[in-house]
Amino acid sequence: MPHIFVVNSKGGSGKTTITTQLASYYAKRGDSVILADHDPQKSSCDWITARPERCAKIQLIPAKLNELIATPTANTIVIHDMPAGWIPTIDSPIFEKNACNQMIIPMLPSPTDIKAGLRFIMALTRSGVLENTAKAALIANRTRSNIRYNNILMDFLHRVDLPLIGTVRDSQNYIRAIASGISIFDLPAGKVKADVEQWQPIINWLENR
């Protein structure tokens, strides 16, 4: 079963938002889910602490930076919330051997995030991880069609030699959900239809192993 790493060396790119949405999606679907929070800020831990009892269960592991989290059963999905500043290497002990290691890189529509994202992608390419250890893809995160840098971000992502697998809009639904320890998948379907639809191509990429 897969290990999904939500990564970007730039802080504030929305890694915890992406991590918690994925964990909730798979848990609600009935999968066994481990959420490994490697970030010293422990934002995913805070989210789990606030999670209502009625919601699908997610096992939390407050993990060290490069701590290996072995899958306990064949049907367990491990989702890793990685900290700012972390750049994987081909010998990073965090990668489980013979597992499906997948990396999602969320990027925001701002000049600072685009420049930092380019440096991160270049470091990732040089590391050899993509050839031997894991596959990676990009998400345009917190997008707003009415800002100029949204188009600049999309143009940049289409030029990068990694697949762009989804766009997640800037929606208050995520803020409301995270504050309550839930996700958009736990909210009434009629209120989050547009948000949920954006996740289908992301899920499709993750499951096309």
Backbone hydrogen bonds, N-H to C=O, Kabsch-Sander energy under -0.5 kcal/mol:
donor,donor_aa,acceptor,acceptor_aa,energy
3,H,100,C,-2.8
4,I,2,P,-0.5
4,I,78,V,-3.1
5,F,3,H,-0.6
5,F,102,Q,-3.5
6,V,4,I,-0.6
6,V,80,H,-2.6
7,V,5,F,-0.8
7,V,104,I,-2.5
13,S,10,K,-0.7
18,I,14,G,-2.2
19,T,15,K,-2.8
20,T,16,T,-2.8
21,Q,17,T,-2.0
22,L,18,I,-2.2
23,A,19,T,-2.5
24,S,20,T,-2.2
25,Y,21,Q,-2.4
26,Y,22,L,-2.4
27,A,23,A,-2.2
28,K,24,S,-2.7
29,R,25,Y,-1.6
30,G,26,Y,-0.7
30,G,27,A,-1.0
31,D,26,Y,-2.4
32,S,75,N,-1.2
33,V,31,D,-0.6
34,I,77,I,-2.7
35,L,59,Q,-3.3
36,A,34,I,-0.7
36,A,79,I,-2.6
37,D,35,L,-0.7
37,D,61,I,-2.0
38,H,36,A,-0.9
38,H,81,D,-2.0
39,D,81,D,-0.6
42,K,39,D,-1.7
46,D,42,K,-1.8
47,W,43,S,-2.0
48,I,44,S,-2.4
49,T,45,C,-2.3
50,A,46,D,-1.6
51,R,47,W,-0.5
51,R,48,I,-1.2
55,C,52,P,-1.4
59,Q,33,V,-2.5
61,I,35,L,-2.6
63,A,37,D,-1.2
63,A,61,I,-1.2
67,E,64,K,-1.1
69,I,94,I,-0.5
70,A,68,L,-0.7
76,T,73,T,-1.4
77,I,32,S,-2.9
78,V,2,P,-1.9
79,I,34,I,-2.9
79,I,77,I,-0.5
80,H,4,I,-3.5
80,H,78,V,-0.5
81,D,36,A,-2.6
81,D,79,I,-0.5
82,M,6,V,-1.7
82,M,80,H,-0.9
85,G,9,S,-1.3
86,W,83,P,-1.4
90,I,127,S,-0.6
92,S,89,T,-1.9
95,F,92,S,-1.5
96,E,94,I,-0.5
99,A,96,E,-1.3
100,C,1,M,-0.8
101,N,99,A,-1.1
102,Q,3,H,-3.1
102,Q,100,C,-0.6
103,M,135,K,-2.9
104,I,5,F,-2.9
105,I,137,A,-2.6
107,M,139,I,-2.5
110,S,108,L,-1.8
114,I,110,S,-2.3
115,K,111,P,-2.1
116,A,112,T,-2.4
117,G,113,D,-2.6
118,L,114,I,-2.2
119,R,115,K,-1.9
120,F,116,A,-2.2
121,I,117,G,-2.6
122,M,118,L,-2.3
123,A,119,R,-2.2
124,L,120,F,-2.6
125,T,121,I,-2.5
126,R,122,M,-2.3
127,S,123,A,-1.4
128,G,124,L,-0.6
128,G,125,T,-0.8
129,V,124,L,-0.6
130,L,124,L,-0.6
131,E,128,G,-0.6
132,N,128,G,-1.3
133,T,129,V,-2.9
134,A,129,V,-2.2
135,K,101,N,-1.9
137,A,103,M,-1.9
138,L,163,P,-3.1
139,I,105,I,-2.3
140,A,166,G,-2.3
141,N,107,M,-3.1
141,N,139,I,-0.8
142,R,168,V,-0.7
143,T,168,V,-2.0
147,I,144,R,-1.7
150,N,147,I,-1.2
151,N,147,I,-0.7
151,N,148,R,-0.8
152,I,148,R,-1.3
153,L,149,Y,-2.4
154,M,150,N,-2.3
155,D,151,N,-2.3
156,F,152,I,-2.2
157,L,153,L,-2.8
158,H,154,M,-1.9
159,R,155,D,-0.8
159,R,156,F,-0.9
160,V,156,F,-1.0
162,L,160,V,-1.3
165,I,138,L,-2.4
165,I,163,P,-0.8
166,G,138,L,-0.7
168,V,140,A,-3.2
169,R,167,T,-0.6
170,D,143,T,-2.5
171,S,169,R,-1.0
174,Y,171,S,-1.1
175,I,171,S,-0.8
176,R,172,Q,-2.6
177,A,173,N,-2.1
178,I,174,Y,-2.7
179,A,175,I,-1.8
180,S,176,R,-0.7
180,S,177,A,-1.2
181,G,178,I,-1.4
182,I,177,A,-2.5
186,D,183,S,-1.6
187,L,184,I,-0.8
191,K,188,P,-1.5
192,V,188,P,-0.8
192,V,189,A,-0.7
193,K,189,A,-0.5
196,V,192,V,-3.0
197,E,193,K,-2.1
198,Q,194,A,-0.9
198,Q,195,D,-0.6
199,W,195,D,-0.5
199,W,196,V,-1.4
200,Q,196,V,-0.6
200,Q,197,E,-0.9
203,I,199,W,-2.6
204,N,200,Q,-2.6
205,W,201,P,-1.9
206,L,202,I,-2.1
207,E,203,I,-2.0
208,N,204,N,-0.7
208,N,205,W,-0.8
209,R,207,E,-1.4
